[in-house]
Amino acid sequence: MHCAENAGNRAARFITLMTATDQLEKSPPSFPPATYADWRATVEQELKGVPLEKKLVTRTPEGIDVQPLYRREDAAALKLTAAPGEPPYLRGARRPDERGRRWEACTEPSEYEFSPLPALALAMTRPGKDAPVRADPLGWLASHGSLPMPLALCFHDVAEGMQEAEKAGLSARLVGIGAHLWHEGGATAVQELAFALATGAEYWRRLLDRAVAPAQIAAHTHLGFAVGVDFFMEIAKLRAARVLWAKMTGAFGADAGAQKVFIAVRTAAWDKTLYDSHVNLLRVTTEALSAVVGGADAIDIRPYDEVTGEPTELGKRMSRNLHAILAEEFSFEHQIDPAGGAWYVEVLTAQLARKAWTLFQEVESRGGMAQAVLTGFPQSLVAKAAEDKQALVDTRRHPILGTTAQPNLREEPRNAPRAGAVDRARRKSAPKSIKSFSALQAAAAKRTTLPTLRIAWTQKREAGPTAPALRLARAAGGFETVRRTGDDFLTRTGKRARVFLVRMGPPKQHKARADFAAGFFAIAGFEIDGRKSFATAEEAAGAAAASGAAIAVLCSTDDTYPQLAPVFARRIKAARPALVVVLAGHPGEREQEFRTAGFDEFIHLRSNVRATLAQLQRLAGVLP
């Protein structure tokens, strides 16, 4: 009886709820819908007079203003009528009936060569029908600064390699465009796209001149990108790449099928860190997700600890597992263009494509990508972009977790990855010279190494061109050098160099700057000391001089510094001249006065953190 009554009550409540819902659908709410003007008025009210554009609009390195809100109207002018699998492949090359076809999971990074024939000959000695050989002579020239053979001969080898691969029944994408190099050099997404497109145009021109058909070039093309942690920008980059490629190849006479491009993606090295390397696992996860959502055809998720030079089995396993998690647990293998229709992504894709096409046209106006690389044009643009990005890192406006923000001083000191030494024995034992592909195959069958085959293939040939070399580096590299200096001091002496924080007055007077200073010095491996507050400059100076620390940092307010700081610094220098004295705060117009009193350095929000810490390590005797 009790159960029947409960069931009856539940049924009655359900009927009442459905009736109410039906009435709501028939009678819309009486309050009016919120408009964009209403939203903006509310936001500006919350900002208390600060312009929305100044507070909430973000300027990217690509020169794009990212808005805080995107609406249907923002994407209204875009032509978004093509379906997945249709030109210009904005929504990917897969058709809706191809759901379930997963991206290729790569376990080894694609290697890019100046000439494909030595690598192709070696690949033919291995089982399987896939030859991971990518010929990217312009990428090699930009990254190495020289080519071992003339550029024209490189393209002759590419055309011959296509014929040899097809005769052997190999699935080989020999035309490699390693746009990841520009990313690792610090390029913006616009520069990556433009230079990838310009490289592709150069290769198509040269191969068409050698009577290679557009469909054959397309079948052998491998476009490689690196993806970083700017999630939506990387998604838009891959979507824009397909559209731009279709436009460029269409101009060369490629039909709709030949306008497709195989895009292979690897997680970037630029943003990875040596310290607190487990954070890299979070980074590669978001990067891999960008690649999946952006529609990459092949994805190489690099091990989170690869930056050490020797990735562990755990690191490799986690990378493999990420493919399965994204494909199966999150069902992305069943999704086609999951970001399609998102107003922000669509607008960002269009903006990137327009800017990249403009830069591509500038490269073409300079004679094409080969001429541009020889003169150093793309290298100089990327160097400037890298400098701008590094400035944001060095001033901590773009913090790096575990390195420039919240470093872990309990972490064991890490060794930097060692650069591989040249194996001179290989050069001595290399064959005198090889002039034909059949001879390369014969040498490869004897288990000759790729470097040896390269040497033999280029011996007695005319030397190739030279060009300014692209500088490849990681954003955290400079900070890691500073941290290793601090760790080396610990190894030599058995203790870390100490910083004594001088806290003046009550907590509200010193806490903000003391916390800032503690985080600032921890980046370089300094141990932080000093929890006591002081009432007078004389008392504080005496405690700092007696602390045994290498550096003393005065922490107070701008209002107190004019009277407090000179007395404090003079007392310390009189008692202990070698003690490095630092002011937490910007000295403004009093900098010279404070330096005359004895302050050695100033730390504040506008500091170049890396350069300042390196200077303080020198002053404090942390360097050997």
C-alpha positions as CSV (number, residue, x, y, z in Angstrom):
1,M,0.0,0.0,0.0
2,H,2.8,2.4,1.0
3,C,4.7,1.6,-2.2
4,A,1.6,2.1,-4.4
5,E,1.0,5.5,-2.8
6,N,4.6,6.6,-3.5
7,A,4.3,5.4,-7.1
8,G,1.0,7.3,-7.4
9,N,2.6,10.4,-6.0
10,R,5.5,10.2,-8.3
11,A,3.2,9.8,-11.3
12,A,1.2,12.8,-10.2
13,R,4.3,14.9,-9.8
14,F,5.6,13.9,-13.2
15,I,2.2,14.8,-14.9
16,T,2.3,18.2,-13.0
17,L,5.9,18.8,-14.2
18,M,5.2,17.9,-17.8
19,T,2.1,20.1,-17.8
20,A,4.1,23.0,-16.4
21,T,6.9,22.5,-19.0
22,D,4.3,22.4,-21.8
23,Q,2.8,25.7,-20.5
24,L,6.3,27.3,-20.4
25,E,6.9,26.2,-24.0
26,K,3.6,27.7,-25.1
27,S,4.1,30.9,-23.0
28,P,7.8,32.1,-23.2
29,P,9.2,33.8,-20.1
30,S,8.2,37.5,-19.8
31,F,11.7,38.8,-19.4
32,P,13.4,40.0,-22.7
33,P,16.4,38.2,-24.1
34,A,19.8,39.7,-23.3
35,T,21.5,41.5,-26.1
36,Y,25.2,42.1,-26.8
37,A,24.7,45.7,-25.8
38,D,23.3,44.5,-22.4
39,W,26.2,42.2,-21.9
40,R,28.7,44.8,-22.7
41,A,27.1,47.4,-20.4
42,T,27.2,44.9,-17.5
43,V,30.8,44.1,-18.2
44,E,31.9,47.7,-18.4
45,Q,30.0,48.4,-15.1
46,E,32.0,45.5,-13.5
47,L,35.2,46.9,-14.9
48,K,34.5,50.2,-13.1
49,G,35.4,52.4,-16.0
50,V,38.3,50.5,-17.5
51,P,37.7,50.0,-21.3
52,L,36.7,46.5,-22.2
53,E,39.2,46.5,-25.0
54,K,42.0,47.2,-22.6
55,K,41.1,44.7,-20.0
56,L,39.5,41.7,-21.8
57,V,40.9,41.8,-25.4
58,T,44.1,39.7,-25.8
59,R,46.6,40.5,-28.5
60,T,48.3,37.4,-29.8
61,P,51.9,37.2,-31.2
62,E,50.1,36.7,-34.6
63,G,48.7,40.2,-34.3
64,I,45.1,39.0,-33.7
65,D,42.9,40.6,-31.1
66,V,41.1,37.7,-29.3
67,Q,37.7,39.0,-28.1
68,P,36.1,38.0,-24.8
69,L,32.9,36.9,-26.6
70,Y,32.1,35.6,-30.0
71,R,28.6,35.6,-31.6
72,R,26.9,34.3,-34.6
73,E,27.3,37.7,-36.2
74,D,31.1,37.5,-36.0
75,A,31.1,34.5,-38.4
76,A,28.2,35.6,-40.6
77,A,30.5,36.8,-43.4
78,L,32.4,33.5,-43.6
79,K,31.5,31.0,-46.3
80,L,31.0,27.8,-44.2
81,T,29.0,25.8,-46.7
82,A,31.5,23.0,-47.6
83,A,30.9,19.7,-45.8
84,P,33.6,17.5,-44.4
85,G,35.6,15.9,-47.2
86,E,34.8,18.6,-49.7
87,P,37.2,21.3,-51.0
88,P,38.7,23.5,-49.6
89,Y,38.8,20.9,-46.8
90,L,38.2,23.4,-44.0
91,R,36.3,20.7,-42.1
92,G,38.9,18.0,-42.9
93,A,39.6,15.5,-45.6
94,R,37.4,12.7,-44.1
95,R,33.8,12.4,-45.3
96,P,31.0,11.7,-42.9
97,D,30.9,8.1,-44.0
98,E,34.5,7.7,-42.9
99,R,33.8,8.1,-39.2
100,G,35.8,5.7,-37.1
101,R,39.0,6.0,-39.1
102,R,41.5,7.1,-36.6
103,W,44.6,9.2,-37.1
104,E,47.9,7.5,-37.5
105,A,49.7,7.1,-34.1
106,C,53.4,7.8,-34.7
107,T,55.9,6.5,-32.2
108,E,59.0,7.9,-33.9
109,P,59.4,11.4,-35.2
110,S,59.6,11.9,-39.0
111,E,63.1,12.7,-40.1
112,Y,63.6,15.3,-42.8
113,E,66.5,14.9,-45.3
114,F,68.1,17.1,-47.9
115,S,67.9,14.2,-50.4
116,P,65.6,11.2,-50.1
117,L,67.7,8.6,-52.0
118,P,70.1,7.5,-49.2
119,A,67.3,7.2,-46.7
120,L,65.0,5.5,-49.2
121,A,67.7,2.9,-50.1
122,L,68.1,2.1,-46.4
123,A,64.3,2.0,-45.9
124,M,64.0,-0.6,-48.6
125,T,66.2,-3.0,-46.6
126,R,63.6,-3.1,-43.8
127,P,60.4,-5.1,-43.8
128,G,57.1,-3.4,-44.4
129,K,55.7,-1.2,-47.1
130,D,56.0,2.2,-45.5
131,A,59.2,4.3,-46.0
132,P,59.3,7.2,-43.5
133,V,61.5,9.3,-45.7
134,R,60.9,13.0,-46.1
135,A,62.9,15.2,-48.4
136,D,62.9,18.8,-47.3
137,P,66.0,20.5,-48.7
138,L,64.9,24.0,-47.8
139,G,64.1,23.0,-44.3
140,W,67.6,21.4,-44.0
141,L,69.2,24.5,-45.4
142,A,67.3,26.8,-43.0
143,S,68.1,24.6,-39.9
144,H,71.7,23.6,-40.8
145,G,72.8,26.7,-42.6
146,S,74.1,24.8,-45.7
147,L,73.3,22.0,-48.1
148,P,75.8,19.3,-49.0
149,M,74.7,19.4,-52.7
150,P,73.1,21.9,-55.0
151,L,69.4,22.5,-54.6
152,A,68.6,21.5,-58.2
153,L,70.2,18.1,-57.6
154,C,68.2,17.7,-54.5
155,F,65.0,18.0,-56.5
156,H,66.3,15.7,-59.2
157,D,66.7,13.1,-56.4
158,V,63.2,13.7,-55.1
159,A,61.7,13.0,-58.6
160,E,63.9,9.9,-59.0
161,G,63.0,8.8,-55.5
162,M,59.3,8.9,-56.3
163,Q,59.8,6.6,-59.3
164,E,61.9,4.2,-57.3
165,A,59.4,4.1,-54.4
166,E,56.5,3.4,-56.7
167,K,58.5,0.7,-58.5
168,A,59.1,-1.0,-55.2
169,G,55.5,-0.7,-54.1
170,L,56.4,1.5,-51.1
171,S,54.0,3.9,-49.5
172,A,56.4,6.9,-49.3
173,R,55.6,10.5,-48.8
174,L,58.9,11.8,-50.1
175,V,58.1,15.5,-50.4
176,G,58.4,16.5,-46.8
177,I,57.6,20.1,-45.6
178,G,58.9,20.3,-42.0
179,A,57.1,23.4,-40.9
180,H,57.7,22.2,-37.3
181,L,61.2,23.8,-37.6
182,W,59.7,27.3,-37.7
183,H,57.6,26.5,-34.6
184,E,60.6,25.3,-32.7
185,G,62.5,28.4,-33.8
186,G,59.8,30.6,-32.1
187,A,57.6,31.4,-35.1
188,T,54.0,32.6,-34.9
189,A,51.2,30.5,-36.3
190,V,51.0,33.0,-39.2
191,Q,54.6,32.5,-40.1
192,E,54.4,28.7,-39.8
193,L,51.5,28.6,-42.2
194,A,53.0,31.1,-44.7
195,F,56.4,29.5,-44.8
196,A,54.9,26.0,-45.1
197,L,52.8,27.2,-48.0
198,A,55.7,29.0,-49.7
199,T,57.9,25.9,-49.3
200,G,55.1,23.8,-50.9
201,A,54.8,26.2,-53.8
202,E,58.5,26.0,-54.4
203,Y,58.5,22.2,-54.4
204,W,55.5,22.0,-56.7
205,R,57.1,24.4,-59.2
206,R,60.4,22.5,-59.3
207,L,58.7,19.1,-59.5
208,L,56.3,20.2,-62.2
209,D,59.3,21.4,-64.2
210,R,60.6,17.8,-64.0
211,A,57.4,16.5,-65.5
212,V,56.0,15.1,-62.3
213,A,52.2,15.1,-62.4
214,P,50.2,17.1,-59.8
215,A,48.4,13.9,-58.5
216,Q,51.8,12.3,-58.0
217,I,53.2,15.2,-56.1
218,A,50.1,15.3,-53.9
219,A,50.3,11.6,-53.2
220,H,53.9,12.0,-52.0
221,T,53.5,15.1,-49.9
222,H,53.9,15.2,-46.2
223,L,53.1,18.5,-44.4
224,G,54.5,18.4,-40.9
225,F,53.6,20.9,-38.1
226,A,54.4,21.2,-34.4
227,V,51.6,22.1,-32.0
228,G,52.1,24.1,-28.9
229,V,49.9,24.9,-25.8
230,D,47.8,27.7,-27.3
231,F,44.9,25.3,-27.7
232,F,42.5,27.2,-30.0
233,M,45.3,28.8,-32.1
234,E,46.7,25.4,-32.9
235,I,43.3,24.0,-33.9
236,A,42.8,27.0,-36.2
237,K,46.3,26.6,-37.6
238,L,45.6,23.1,-38.8
239,R,42.2,24.0,-40.2
240,A,43.7,27.0,-42.0
241,A,46.5,24.9,-43.4
242,R,44.1,22.7,-45.4
243,V,42.3,25.7,-46.8
244,L,45.5,27.5,-47.8
245,W,47.0,24.4,-49.3
246,A,43.9,23.7,-51.5
247,K,44.0,27.3,-52.7
248,M,47.8,27.1,-53.5
249,T,47.7,23.7,-55.3
250,G,44.6,24.6,-57.1
251,A,46.5,27.5,-58.7
252,F,49.0,24.9,-60.0
253,G,46.2,23.0,-61.7
254,A,45.6,20.3,-59.1
255,D,42.1,18.8,-59.1
256,A,40.0,18.5,-56.0
257,G,41.6,15.2,-55.0
258,A,45.1,16.5,-55.4
259,Q,44.3,19.5,-53.3
260,K,44.1,17.4,-50.2
261,V,47.2,17.3,-48.0
262,F,48.4,14.8,-45.5
263,I,49.1,16.7,-42.3
264,A,51.4,15.1,-39.7
265,V,51.7,16.7,-36.3
266,R,54.2,16.4,-33.4
267,T,53.9,17.9,-30.0
268,A,56.3,20.8,-29.7
269,A,59.7,21.0,-27.9
270,W,59.6,24.8,-27.6
271,D,57.4,24.8,-24.5
272,K,58.8,21.7,-22.7
273,T,60.8,21.9,-19.5
274,L,63.7,20.0,-17.9
275,Y,62.5,20.8,-14.4
276,D,59.2,19.5,-13.1
277,S,59.0,17.5,-16.3
278,H,55.7,15.9,-15.3
279,V,54.0,19.2,-16.2
280,N,55.1,18.3,-19.8
281,L,52.5,15.5,-19.6
282,L,49.8,18.1,-19.3
283,R,51.3,20.1,-22.1
284,V,51.5,17.2,-24.6
285,T,47.9,16.2,-23.6
286,T,46.5,19.6,-24.6
287,E,48.7,19.7,-27.7
288,A,47.6,16.3,-28.8
289,L,43.9,17.3,-28.3
290,S,44.5,20.4,-30.5
291,A,45.9,18.1,-33.2
292,V,42.9,15.7,-33.0
293,V,40.3,18.5,-33.0
294,G,42.2,20.3,-35.8
295,G,42.0,17.2,-38.0
296,A,45.6,15.9,-38.1
297,D,46.1,12.8,-40.2
298,A,49.1,11.6,-38.1
299,I,50.1,12.5,-34.6
300,D,53.4,12.0,-32.8
301,I,52.9,12.6,-29.1
302,R,56.5,12.9,-27.8
303,P,57.3,11.5,-24.3
304,Y,57.0,14.0,-21.5
305,D,60.5,13.4,-20.4
306,E,62.1,13.5,-23.8
307,V,63.7,16.8,-23.0
308,T,66.2,15.0,-20.8
309,G,67.6,13.4,-23.9
310,E,66.8,9.9,-22.7
311,P,63.0,9.4,-22.4
312,T,62.0,6.6,-20.0
313,E,59.8,3.6,-20.8
314,L,57.1,5.3,-18.7
315,G,57.3,8.4,-20.8
316,K,57.0,6.4,-24.0
317,R,54.1,4.3,-22.6
318,M,52.2,7.4,-21.5
319,S,52.5,8.9,-25.0
320,R,51.1,5.7,-26.5
321,N,48.3,5.6,-24.0
322,L,47.2,9.1,-24.8
323,H,46.3,8.1,-28.3
324,A,44.0,5.4,-27.0
325,I,42.4,7.7,-24.4
326,L,41.7,10.4,-27.0
327,A,40.4,8.0,-29.6
328,E,38.4,5.5,-27.5
329,E,37.6,7.0,-24.1
330,F,36.8,10.4,-25.5
331,S,35.4,9.0,-28.8
332,F,37.3,11.4,-31.0
333,E,37.9,8.7,-33.6
334,H,34.2,9.0,-34.3
335,Q,34.2,12.9,-34.6
336,I,34.8,14.9,-37.8
337,D,35.7,18.5,-37.3
338,P,34.4,18.7,-33.7
339,A,35.3,22.4,-33.6
340,G,33.4,23.3,-36.7
341,G,30.7,25.9,-36.2
342,A,32.3,27.3,-33.1
343,W,32.3,31.0,-33.8
344,Y,35.6,31.7,-32.1
345,V,37.3,28.9,-34.0
346,E,35.8,29.8,-37.3
347,V,36.8,33.4,-37.0
348,L,40.3,32.6,-35.7
349,T,40.8,30.2,-38.6
350,A,39.8,32.8,-41.2
351,Q,42.0,35.5,-39.6
352,L,45.0,33.2,-39.6
353,A,44.4,32.2,-43.2
354,R,44.2,35.8,-44.4
355,K,47.3,36.9,-42.6
356,A,49.3,33.8,-43.7
357,W,48.2,34.2,-47.3
358,T,49.4,37.8,-47.2
359,L,52.8,36.8,-45.9
360,F,53.0,33.9,-48.4
361,Q,52.5,36.4,-51.2
362,E,55.3,38.6,-49.8
363,V,57.6,35.5,-49.9
364,E,56.5,34.9,-53.5
365,S,57.2,38.5,-54.4
366,R,60.8,38.0,-53.2
367,G,61.4,35.2,-55.7
368,G,59.9,32.3,-53.8
369,M,60.9,30.4,-50.7
370,A,64.3,29.2,-52.0
371,Q,65.5,32.7,-52.6
372,A,63.9,33.9,-49.3
373,V,65.8,31.3,-47.3
374,L,69.0,32.0,-49.0
375,T,68.7,35.7,-48.1
376,G,67.5,34.9,-44.6
377,F,64.1,36.6,-44.8
378,P,62.0,34.0,-43.0
379,Q,64.8,33.3,-40.5
380,S,64.9,37.0,-39.6
381,L,61.1,37.2,-39.1
382,V,61.2,34.1,-36.9
383,A,64.1,35.3,-34.9
384,K,62.2,38.5,-34.1
385,A,59.1,36.6,-33.2
386,A,61.1,34.3,-30.9
387,E,62.7,37.4,-29.3
388,D,59.3,38.8,-28.6
389,K,58.0,35.5,-27.2
390,Q,61.1,35.1,-25.0
391,A,60.7,38.6,-23.6
392,L,57.2,37.6,-22.4
393,V,58.7,34.5,-20.7
394,D,61.7,36.3,-19.3
395,T,59.4,38.9,-17.6
396,R,57.0,36.2,-16.5
397,R,54.1,37.6,-18.3
398,H,53.9,34.1,-19.8
399,P,54.8,32.0,-16.8
400,I,56.1,28.5,-17.1
401,L,54.8,26.2,-14.4
402,G,57.5,24.5,-12.4
403,T,60.2,26.7,-13.9
404,T,59.4,30.4,-13.7
405,A,56.3,29.8,-11.4
406,Q,56.2,27.6,-8.4
407,P,59.6,25.9,-8.8
408,N,60.2,22.8,-6.6
409,L,63.5,23.2,-4.8
410,R,63.3,19.6,-3.5
411,E,63.6,18.3,-7.0
412,E,66.8,16.5,-7.7
413,P,69.2,18.5,-9.9
414,R,68.8,17.5,-13.5
415,N,71.5,17.2,-16.2
416,A,71.0,19.0,-19.4
417,P,70.6,16.9,-22.6
418,R,73.9,16.4,-24.2
419,A,74.4,17.3,-27.9
420,G,75.4,14.3,-29.9
421,A,79.1,14.2,-30.9
422,V,80.1,13.7,-34.5
423,D,81.2,10.1,-35.2
424,R,84.4,10.7,-37.1
425,A,85.0,7.0,-37.5
426,R,82.0,6.9,-39.9
427,R,83.5,9.5,-42.1
428,K,86.8,7.6,-42.3
429,S,85.1,4.3,-43.1
430,A,82.6,5.7,-45.6
431,P,82.6,4.4,-49.2
432,K,84.7,6.6,-51.5
433,S,81.7,7.8,-53.6
434,I,78.3,6.5,-54.7
435,K,76.8,7.8,-57.9
436,S,73.7,5.6,-58.5
437,F,70.6,4.5,-56.6
438,S,71.5,0.8,-57.2
439,A,74.9,1.4,-55.6
440,L,73.1,3.0,-52.7
441,Q,70.9,-0.1,-52.3
442,A,73.9,-2.3,-52.4
443,A,75.6,-0.3,-49.7
444,A,72.4,-0.2,-47.6
445,A,72.1,-4.0,-47.8
446,K,75.4,-4.2,-46.0
447,R,73.8,-2.4,-43.0
448,T,75.6,0.8,-43.8
449,T,74.3,3.6,-41.6
450,L,72.4,6.6,-42.9
451,P,75.1,9.2,-42.1
452,T,77.6,7.0,-43.9
453,L,75.3,6.8,-47.0
454,R,74.8,10.5,-46.9
455,I,78.6,11.1,-46.9
456,A,79.1,8.7,-49.8
457,W,76.3,10.2,-51.8
458,T,77.6,13.7,-51.5
459,Q,81.3,13.1,-51.9
460,K,82.9,14.6,-55.0
461,R,79.7,16.6,-55.8
462,E,79.5,20.3,-56.0
463,A,78.8,21.9,-52.7
464,G,75.4,23.3,-52.1
465,P,74.3,26.8,-51.0
466,T,74.6,28.4,-47.6
467,A,72.1,30.5,-45.7
468,P,71.6,32.0,-42.2
469,A,70.8,29.2,-39.8
470,L,67.5,29.1,-37.9
471,R,68.1,29.1,-34.1
472,L,66.2,26.3,-32.4
473,A,65.7,26.6,-28.7
474,R,63.3,26.0,-25.8
475,A,61.6,28.9,-24.1
476,A,62.7,27.6,-20.7
477,G,66.3,27.0,-21.7
478,G,67.7,30.2,-20.2
479,F,65.9,29.8,-16.9
480,E,67.1,26.2,-16.7
481,T,70.7,27.4,-17.1
482,V,70.1,29.8,-14.2
483,R,68.6,27.0,-12.1
484,R,71.4,24.6,-12.9
485,T,73.9,27.2,-11.7
486,G,72.1,27.2,-8.4
487,D,71.9,23.4,-8.3
488,D,75.7,23.2,-9.1
489,F,76.4,25.4,-6.1
490,L,74.4,22.9,-4.0
491,T,76.5,20.1,-5.4
492,R,79.8,21.8,-4.8
493,T,79.1,23.2,-1.3
494,G,76.4,20.9,0.1
495,K,74.0,23.8,0.6
496,R,72.0,26.2,-1.4
497,A,72.9,29.9,-1.6
498,R,70.6,31.8,0.8
499,V,68.5,34.9,0.5
500,F,67.5,36.8,3.6
501,L,64.1,38.5,3.3
502,V,64.0,41.7,5.4
503,R,60.3,42.2,6.3
504,M,59.6,45.7,7.6
505,G,56.6,46.5,9.8
506,P,53.3,44.6,10.0
507,P,52.4,41.9,7.4
508,K,50.2,44.2,5.3
509,Q,53.3,46.3,4.8
510,H,55.7,43.6,3.7
511,K,53.8,40.4,2.8
512,A,53.1,41.1,-0.9
513,R,56.6,41.9,-1.8
514,A,58.1,39.3,0.5
515,D,56.0,36.6,-1.3
516,F,57.0,38.0,-4.6
517,A,60.7,38.0,-3.7
518,A,60.6,34.4,-2.4
519,G,59.1,33.2,-5.7
520,F,61.5,35.3,-7.7
521,F,64.7,33.9,-6.1
522,A,63.4,30.3,-5.9
523,I,63.5,30.2,-9.7
524,A,67.4,30.2,-9.5
525,G,67.6,27.7,-6.7
526,F,68.1,30.1,-3.8
527,E,67.0,29.0,-0.3
528,I,64.7,31.6,1.3
529,D,65.4,32.7,4.9
530,G,63.9,35.3,7.2
531,R,60.4,35.2,8.7
532,K,60.9,37.9,11.4
533,S,59.6,41.4,11.0
534,F,61.6,44.5,11.9
535,A,60.6,47.9,13.2
536,T,63.7,49.9,12.3
537,A,66.2,50.0,9.4
538,E,69.1,49.7,11.9
539,E,67.7,46.5,13.5
540,A,66.9,45.0,10.1
541,A,70.4,45.8,8.7
542,G,72.0,44.2,11.7
543,A,70.0,41.0,11.4
544,A,70.7,40.8,7.6
545,A,74.5,41.3,8.1
546,A,74.6,38.6,10.8
547,S,72.4,36.1,8.8
548,G,75.2,34.7,6.7
549,A,73.1,34.9,3.6
550,A,74.5,35.8,0.3
551,I,71.7,38.3,-0.6
552,A,69.5,40.5,1.6
553,V,66.2,41.8,0.2
554,L,64.3,44.7,1.7
555,C,60.5,44.2,1.6
556,S,58.2,47.1,2.4
557,T,56.1,49.7,0.6
558,D,56.9,52.6,-1.8
559,D,55.8,55.0,0.8
560,T,58.4,53.8,3.4
561,Y,61.4,53.3,1.0
562,P,62.5,57.0,0.8
563,Q,63.4,57.1,4.5
564,L,64.0,53.4,5.1
565,A,66.0,52.2,2.2
566,P,69.1,54.4,2.2
567,V,69.7,53.9,5.9
568,F,69.3,50.1,5.6
569,A,71.7,49.8,2.6
570,R,74.4,52.0,4.1
571,R,74.3,50.1,7.4
572,I,74.6,46.8,5.6
573,K,77.5,47.9,3.4
574,A,79.4,49.3,6.4
575,A,79.0,46.1,8.3
576,R,79.4,43.5,5.5
577,P,80.4,45.1,2.2
578,A,80.2,41.8,0.2
579,L,76.6,41.2,1.0
580,V,74.4,41.8,-2.0
581,V,71.6,44.2,-1.2
582,V,68.3,44.1,-3.2
583,L,65.2,46.2,-3.1
584,A,61.8,44.5,-3.7
585,G,60.0,47.2,-5.8
586,H,60.6,49.6,-8.7
587,P,62.9,52.4,-7.5
588,G,61.5,54.9,-10.1
589,E,63.3,58.2,-10.1
590,R,65.2,57.3,-6.9
591,E,67.2,54.5,-8.5
592,Q,70.5,56.4,-8.6
593,E,70.0,57.6,-5.0
594,F,69.4,54.0,-3.8
595,R,72.3,52.6,-5.8
596,T,74.6,55.3,-4.2
597,A,73.3,54.2,-0.8
598,G,74.4,50.6,-1.5
599,F,71.6,48.8,-3.3
600,D,73.0,46.4,-6.0
601,E,69.8,45.4,-7.8
602,F,66.0,45.9,-7.9
603,I,63.3,43.3,-8.5
604,H,59.8,44.1,-9.6
605,L,57.1,43.1,-12.1
606,R,58.9,44.8,-15.0
607,S,62.2,43.0,-14.4
608,N,63.8,40.7,-16.9
609,V,63.8,37.9,-14.4
610,R,66.3,35.7,-16.2
611,A,68.9,38.4,-16.7
612,T,68.4,39.8,-13.2
613,L,68.8,36.4,-11.6
614,A,71.9,35.6,-13.6
615,Q,73.4,39.0,-12.5
616,L,72.6,38.3,-8.9
617,Q,74.2,34.9,-9.1
618,R,77.4,36.5,-10.3
619,L,77.3,39.2,-7.6
620,A,76.6,36.6,-4.8
621,G,79.4,34.3,-5.9
622,V,77.1,31.4,-6.9
623,L,79.0,31.0,-10.1
624,P,82.3,29.1,-9.7
